Every structure is written in C-alpha cells, then in structure tokens.
Amino acid sequence: MANNIFRLKEVEEFRRAGSGDLIEMLPVPGHHPLFMKKKDLEVLTTSICNHEVCHISGPTGTAKSSLLETIDLVPENFEALCLAMGYRVMPLKVFYIEMVVYETPGELLQRRALKNGTTYDEKSRLVGCIEEASGLREKTYPLIWLRELGRVHTPSVQGGLLDLITTGFINLPDKSKIKGLGIAWIADSNYQAESDATHTLVVFDDALKRRFVNNITMDYMSYEQEIQILKEIIKVEPLLAPVVPSDELIEKVVKLGQEIRSQKLEGNLLSVPMPTICGYLAFLRMAGRLPHLTPQEVSMYTLLGLCSKEDRRQVTGVLNKVFGLQTVDAEDPSIGINHF
C-alpha cells in the first residue's frame, strides 16, 4: 500500500502532497492526530483567509467538528496552513455559536434577560460575537462557526441569518450598525446534496444556500485510507499498549466498519451508529486488553454496542461475513466460539 500521508507541520511536505492525499495535523491535547484530504484543507483555509462564507457538510463521524477544533485549539496547524498557501500569518479567533438554541429569528438578535428583578432585552451571543469579531479583523482572522446548522428545524431562523451573514452593514434592533466586512463564517451540517442522501435533517432555504460561496462535502475515508490512518495512529497511541494489533486485525475491523456503512446506506442496521476512527481504536484497545474475547464479542461491546434487538439477526450475518462463520447464541449473536 503506497504511503500518501504527509505532515502539515512540515510545510514542504504539504506542498508536495497531491490534492487527494492525506495530511496529518497536529493533535488536540488528549486526542489522536487528525488526517484530512489536502484539498479540503486548502478550500477551508482559502475561505477563512478571504473572509468568506463556507458550508461544511457530511454524515456524522466524518470529522467536520474535529477539523475546525483542530485548527482552533492547535494554533500551529492554522499557522502552517497559512505559510504553506502563502497567506498572511495571523492568529485565528473562532466564535462558537450553538445553533440548536435558537427557535425564532428574533433570538438571533436579542434575548430576554433579568436584572434586579426587571426583564429587559439584551444582545444575543451571536450579535456579541459579531461585534467582537468586527473589531479584530486587522490583527486576526475572525471566524464565526455556526455549529450544527442542520439541526435548526425552523425555516424562519434560517431567514434571520440572511441579515447577519453579510459583508455590508448589519442593522440591530437598537438602530446601531455593525460592519460585516472582514469576518469569515463557517456552518456545519449533515446536509447532503445527493438526492438519495440519508443525512439531510432540514432543507436549506435557497437564499441561505447562496450565502455559502464555498462548500466542502466530507465523506468517510476509503478502506485503504482508514487502514493507513489506523497504522499511523498506532505508532503514537500509548493506550494500545501492551499489545500492538496485527495488520490482519486492523484490516478486519476496517472491513467491519465498511460493511456496516454499506448496510446502513441500504436502509439496514438503523440502530447502529456509523463507525469512525475512534470506534476502530476502541475495538483495537479492547481486543488487546481482553484477548480471551472473540472479535465478534469485541464488536458487540464497541462498534455494535447500541444495536437493537431487531437488528441483531442481521448483525450476525455481518459478523460472519467479516470474521468467518461462528457458533452463535440465538438470543445473543455477539457470543461466538471462534477466536481471531
């Protein structure tokens, strides 16, 4: 398997990488390194440094939030991206806005508050962040991150955002104005453009979609890429000690993850969450620490732990396909007699 993983901290490595190659980013403290496609990092950096509006979409577990946290919480990552792409190196200032708390468009601008027994209208957190961001654009790259926009079920809230996401003046209820120029916006959601997508939570208003001048659609890595990523993480992952997983076991757990995704895309295994790199690592840690468990049992304690009773019969077939035939308890398909 060819090695097409390049390190972001080595700027020249990043520049040599192809657009579809994987880039290893410095990890957030307490987490493993994050691996992203170079072209996604290039589009994201371009959006931020040019104060544009970007939408990041994709199914749960494709590292949308992890990507933004990695460039925010590890400043060296964003600095390296700026250097590699020839942008002015300045600190990144991210303002986190949880969109699920907004139920009406008016709440985007102000909210009711209580002081000394009297209620009054105070500026919303979003407006406060926009005001602060507008004063930082000369010395930083201000970025307003609209988290989980796809979970906003009120179309009117989407409409309210149109008056805020602008390069012109933002008019506030108290008649004051904020200059929107020089602020980057990122919205993440599970929205997918494909007509057969299973990840759409809401339908975006056309006017709001036009605000997204850049769009990054993230998806799960390929079988080969996930194996590569796991092997790279295992080199520096102390929690996998004392037993280093075999290449065969790594390949099997990735095959299991790919099969689960395939089943879910067909409308099966609805109770099972999509497998992720973190899920694979949990499987490998348990397999190493409890070697007397079969891989089928380890699967049921980790990747398939939330499987419903209705899905368990189908899970048995998936496990047999990945790990080979086994003798299974009729009431508990996680119990097999074949050890890996």
C-alpha positions as CSV (number, residue, x, y, z in Angstrom):
1,M,0.0,0.0,0.0
2,A,1.5,3.3,-1.1
3,N,2.2,5.8,1.6
4,N,0.3,9.0,0.7
5,I,0.2,10.6,4.1
6,F,2.1,14.0,4.6
7,R,2.7,16.0,7.7
8,L,1.3,19.5,7.9
9,K,4.0,20.7,10.3
10,E,6.5,20.1,7.5
11,V,5.4,22.8,5.1
12,E,7.3,21.4,2.2
13,E,5.6,18.0,2.7
14,F,2.2,19.7,2.5
15,R,3.2,21.5,-0.7
16,R,4.4,18.2,-2.3
17,A,1.2,16.4,-1.5
18,G,-1.4,15.8,-4.2
19,S,-4.8,17.3,-3.7
20,G,-6.3,13.9,-2.7
21,D,-3.5,12.9,-0.4
22,L,-4.0,12.8,3.4
23,I,-2.5,15.4,5.6
24,E,-1.6,14.6,9.2
25,M,-2.4,17.5,11.5
26,L,-1.0,18.1,15.0
27,P,-3.5,16.6,17.5
28,V,-5.6,18.4,20.0
29,P,-4.2,17.6,23.5
30,G,-5.6,14.3,24.7
31,H,-6.6,13.2,21.2
32,H,-5.0,11.3,18.3
33,P,-3.8,13.1,15.2
34,L,-6.4,14.1,12.6
35,F,-5.9,13.1,8.9
36,M,-7.7,15.3,6.3
37,K,-7.6,15.4,2.5
38,K,-5.3,18.2,1.3
39,K,-7.9,19.8,-1.0
40,D,-10.4,20.1,1.9
41,L,-7.8,22.0,4.0
42,E,-7.0,24.2,1.0
43,V,-10.6,25.3,0.5
44,L,-11.2,25.8,4.2
45,T,-8.1,28.0,4.6
46,T,-8.9,30.0,1.5
47,S,-12.4,30.7,2.9
48,I,-11.1,31.8,6.2
49,C,-8.3,34.0,5.0
50,N,-10.5,35.7,2.4
51,H,-13.3,36.3,4.9
52,E,-15.8,34.2,3.0
53,V,-18.8,32.0,4.0
54,C,-18.2,28.3,3.9
55,H,-20.5,25.3,4.4
56,I,-19.1,22.0,5.6
57,S,-21.5,19.1,5.1
58,G,-21.3,15.4,5.5
59,P,-22.6,12.5,7.6
60,T,-21.9,12.2,11.3
61,G,-18.4,11.0,12.1
62,T,-16.6,12.5,9.1
63,A,-14.6,14.8,11.3
64,K,-16.4,18.1,10.5
65,S,-16.2,19.4,14.1
66,S,-12.8,17.8,14.7
67,L,-11.4,19.7,11.7
68,L,-12.4,23.1,13.0
69,E,-11.4,22.3,16.6
70,T,-8.0,21.2,15.4
71,I,-7.2,24.5,13.6
72,D,-8.6,26.4,16.5
73,L,-7.2,24.6,19.6
74,V,-3.8,23.9,18.0
75,P,-2.7,27.3,16.5
76,E,0.3,25.7,14.9
77,N,-2.0,23.9,12.4
78,F,-3.6,27.1,11.1
79,E,-0.2,28.8,11.0
80,A,1.3,26.0,8.9
81,L,-1.7,26.2,6.5
82,C,-1.2,29.9,6.1
83,L,2.5,29.5,5.5
84,A,2.1,26.7,3.0
85,M,-0.5,28.5,1.0
86,G,1.1,32.0,1.1
87,Y,-1.4,33.8,3.3
88,R,-0.5,36.3,5.9
89,V,0.1,34.5,9.2
90,M,-2.2,35.9,11.9
91,P,-4.0,34.2,14.8
92,L,-7.3,32.5,14.2
93,K,-10.1,33.6,16.5
94,V,-13.1,31.3,16.5
95,F,-16.5,32.2,17.9
96,Y,-18.6,29.1,18.7
97,I,-22.4,29.6,18.1
98,E,-24.6,26.6,19.0
99,M,-27.5,26.9,16.6
100,V,-29.8,24.5,18.3
101,V,-30.6,27.0,21.0
102,Y,-32.3,29.4,18.5
103,E,-36.0,28.8,18.0
104,T,-37.1,32.1,16.5
105,P,-35.3,34.7,14.2
106,G,-35.7,37.3,16.9
107,E,-33.5,35.3,19.3
108,L,-30.6,35.6,16.8
109,L,-30.5,39.4,17.6
110,Q,-31.6,39.6,21.3
111,R,-33.0,37.7,24.2
112,R,-34.9,38.4,27.4
113,A,-32.8,38.8,30.5
114,L,-33.4,39.5,34.1
115,K,-31.6,42.1,36.2
116,N,-32.6,43.5,39.6
117,G,-36.0,41.9,39.3
118,T,-36.6,43.6,35.9
119,T,-36.7,42.0,32.5
120,Y,-35.1,43.6,29.5
121,D,-33.8,42.8,26.0
122,E,-30.0,42.2,25.8
123,K,-27.9,41.4,22.7
124,S,-27.7,37.8,21.8
125,R,-24.5,35.9,22.0
126,L,-24.3,35.8,18.2
127,V,-24.6,39.6,17.9
128,G,-22.0,40.0,20.7
129,C,-19.6,37.7,18.8
130,I,-20.1,39.6,15.5
131,E,-19.4,42.9,17.3
132,E,-16.2,41.5,18.8
133,A,-15.2,39.9,15.5
134,S,-15.6,43.2,13.6
135,G,-13.0,44.8,15.9
136,L,-10.4,42.0,15.5
137,R,-10.2,41.8,11.7
138,E,-7.0,43.8,11.4
139,K,-4.9,41.6,13.8
140,T,-6.6,38.2,13.5
141,Y,-8.7,36.0,11.2
142,P,-12.1,36.2,12.9
143,L,-14.3,33.2,12.3
144,I,-17.9,32.7,13.4
145,W,-18.7,29.0,13.5
146,L,-22.5,28.1,13.3
147,R,-22.4,24.7,14.8
148,E,-25.0,22.1,13.8
149,L,-26.9,24.3,11.4
150,G,-28.6,21.2,10.0
151,R,-30.4,20.7,13.3
152,V,-32.2,24.0,13.1
153,H,-35.7,23.0,12.2
154,T,-37.3,26.5,12.0
155,P,-37.1,27.9,8.4
156,S,-37.6,31.4,9.9
157,V,-34.3,31.1,11.8
158,Q,-32.5,30.4,8.5
159,G,-34.1,33.5,7.1
160,G,-32.9,35.5,10.1
161,L,-29.4,34.5,9.4
162,L,-29.5,36.3,6.0
163,D,-29.5,39.7,7.7
164,L,-26.4,38.7,9.7
165,I,-24.2,36.8,7.2
166,T,-23.3,39.8,5.0
167,T,-20.3,41.9,4.0
168,G,-22.5,45.0,4.3
169,F,-23.9,46.6,7.4
170,I,-25.8,44.6,10.0
171,N,-28.7,46.5,11.4
172,L,-29.5,45.8,15.1
173,P,-32.9,46.4,16.9
174,D,-31.4,49.4,18.8
175,K,-30.7,51.1,15.5
176,S,-26.9,50.6,15.7
177,K,-24.9,49.0,12.9
178,I,-22.1,46.5,12.6
179,K,-19.9,46.4,9.6
180,G,-19.8,42.7,8.4
181,L,-16.8,43.0,6.2
182,G,-13.7,41.1,7.1
183,I,-15.5,38.2,9.0
184,A,-15.4,34.6,7.9
185,W,-18.3,32.3,8.5
186,I,-18.4,28.5,8.7
187,A,-21.6,26.5,9.0
188,D,-21.6,22.8,9.5
189,S,-24.5,20.4,8.9
190,N,-25.5,16.9,7.9
191,Y,-26.9,18.4,4.7
192,Q,-26.0,16.4,1.6
193,A,-26.7,17.4,-2.0
194,E,-27.3,13.9,-3.3
195,S,-31.0,13.1,-3.9
196,D,-30.6,9.8,-2.2
197,A,-28.8,11.0,0.9
198,T,-29.8,9.7,4.2
199,H,-28.1,12.5,6.2
200,T,-30.4,15.5,5.5
201,L,-32.0,16.8,8.6
202,V,-33.5,20.0,7.2
203,V,-33.9,21.6,3.7
204,F,-31.9,24.8,3.5
205,D,-33.6,27.9,2.1
206,D,-32.3,28.8,-1.4
207,A,-31.3,32.3,-0.3
208,L,-29.3,30.8,2.6
209,K,-27.6,28.3,0.3
210,R,-26.5,31.2,-2.0
211,R,-24.7,32.7,1.0
212,F,-22.4,29.7,1.1
213,V,-19.9,30.7,-1.6
214,N,-17.6,27.7,-0.7
215,N,-18.9,24.3,0.0
216,I,-16.9,21.3,1.4
217,T,-18.7,17.9,1.3
218,M,-16.9,15.5,3.6
219,D,-17.3,11.7,3.5
220,Y,-15.8,8.7,5.1
221,M,-12.4,7.6,4.0
222,S,-11.8,4.6,1.8
223,Y,-10.9,1.2,3.1
224,E,-7.2,1.7,2.2
225,Q,-7.1,5.2,3.7
226,E,-8.7,4.0,7.0
227,I,-6.1,1.3,7.3
228,Q,-3.3,3.7,6.7
229,I,-4.7,6.2,9.3
230,L,-5.0,3.5,11.9
231,K,-1.5,2.3,11.4
232,E,-0.2,5.9,11.7
233,I,-2.1,6.5,14.9
234,I,-1.0,3.2,16.4
235,K,2.6,4.3,16.1
236,V,2.0,7.1,18.7
237,E,-1.1,5.7,20.5
238,P,0.0,4.7,24.0
239,L,-3.4,3.4,25.0
240,L,-3.0,0.5,22.6
241,A,-0.1,-0.9,24.7
242,P,1.0,-3.5,25.7
243,V,-0.5,-5.5,22.7
244,V,0.1,-4.0,19.3
245,P,-2.7,-5.1,17.0
246,S,-1.8,-7.2,14.0
247,D,-2.2,-5.9,10.4
248,E,-4.8,-8.6,9.9
249,L,-6.9,-7.4,12.8
250,I,-6.7,-3.8,11.7
251,E,-7.9,-4.8,8.2
252,K,-10.7,-6.9,9.7
253,V,-12.1,-4.1,11.9
254,V,-12.0,-1.6,9.0
255,K,-13.8,-4.2,6.8
256,L,-16.4,-4.4,9.5
257,G,-16.8,-0.7,9.5
258,Q,-17.2,-0.5,5.8
259,E,-19.8,-3.3,5.8
260,I,-21.8,-1.5,8.5
261,R,-21.8,1.6,6.4
262,S,-22.9,-0.3,3.3
263,Q,-25.8,-1.9,5.2
264,K,-26.9,1.5,6.6
265,L,-26.9,3.1,3.2
266,E,-29.3,0.3,2.1
267,G,-31.6,1.2,5.0
268,N,-30.5,-1.6,7.4
269,L,-28.9,-1.5,10.8
270,L,-30.7,1.8,11.6
271,S,-29.9,1.4,15.4
272,V,-26.2,1.2,14.8
273,P,-24.1,4.4,14.6
274,M,-21.7,5.0,11.8
275,P,-18.3,3.6,12.5
276,T,-15.4,6.1,13.0
277,I,-11.7,6.0,13.5
278,C,-12.4,6.5,17.3
279,G,-14.7,3.4,17.2
280,Y,-12.0,1.4,15.5
281,L,-9.5,2.4,18.1
282,A,-11.9,1.4,20.9
283,F,-12.2,-2.0,19.2
284,L,-8.5,-2.5,19.0
285,R,-7.9,-1.4,22.6
286,M,-10.4,-3.9,23.9
287,A,-9.1,-6.7,21.7
288,G,-5.6,-6.1,23.0
289,R,-6.6,-5.8,26.7
290,L,-9.1,-8.7,26.7
291,P,-7.6,-11.2,24.3
292,H,-9.9,-14.0,25.5
293,L,-12.9,-12.3,23.9
294,T,-13.7,-13.2,20.3
295,P,-13.6,-10.4,17.7
296,Q,-17.4,-10.8,17.4
297,E,-17.8,-10.2,21.2
298,V,-15.4,-7.2,21.0
299,S,-17.5,-5.8,18.1
300,M,-20.7,-6.1,20.2
301,Y,-19.1,-4.2,23.1
302,T,-17.7,-1.4,20.9
303,L,-18.9,-0.7,17.3
304,L,-22.2,-2.6,17.6
305,G,-22.8,-1.9,21.2
306,L,-26.0,0.1,20.6
307,C,-27.5,-2.5,18.2
308,S,-31.3,-3.0,18.8
309,K,-32.8,-6.5,19.3
310,E,-34.5,-6.1,15.9
311,D,-31.1,-5.6,14.1
312,R,-29.2,-8.4,15.9
313,R,-30.1,-11.1,13.4
314,Q,-28.7,-9.0,10.6
315,V,-25.6,-8.2,12.7
316,T,-24.9,-11.9,12.9
317,G,-24.6,-12.1,9.1
318,V,-22.3,-9.1,9.0
319,L,-20.0,-10.5,11.7
320,N,-19.9,-13.9,9.9
321,K,-19.1,-12.1,6.6
322,V,-16.2,-10.2,8.2
323,F,-14.8,-12.7,10.7
324,G,-15.9,-16.0,9.3
325,L,-18.6,-18.4,10.4
326,Q,-19.2,-18.8,14.1
327,T,-21.5,-20.6,16.5
328,V,-23.9,-18.0,17.8
329,D,-26.3,-18.0,20.8
330,A,-29.8,-17.5,19.4
331,E,-30.5,-14.7,21.9
332,D,-27.1,-13.1,21.8
333,P,-25.4,-13.1,18.4
334,S,-22.3,-11.5,20.0
335,I,-21.2,-14.8,21.5
336,G,-19.2,-16.9,19.2
337,I,-16.7,-19.7,19.8
338,N,-14.1,-18.8,17.1
339,H,-11.2,-16.7,18.3
340,F,-9.4,-14.4,15.9
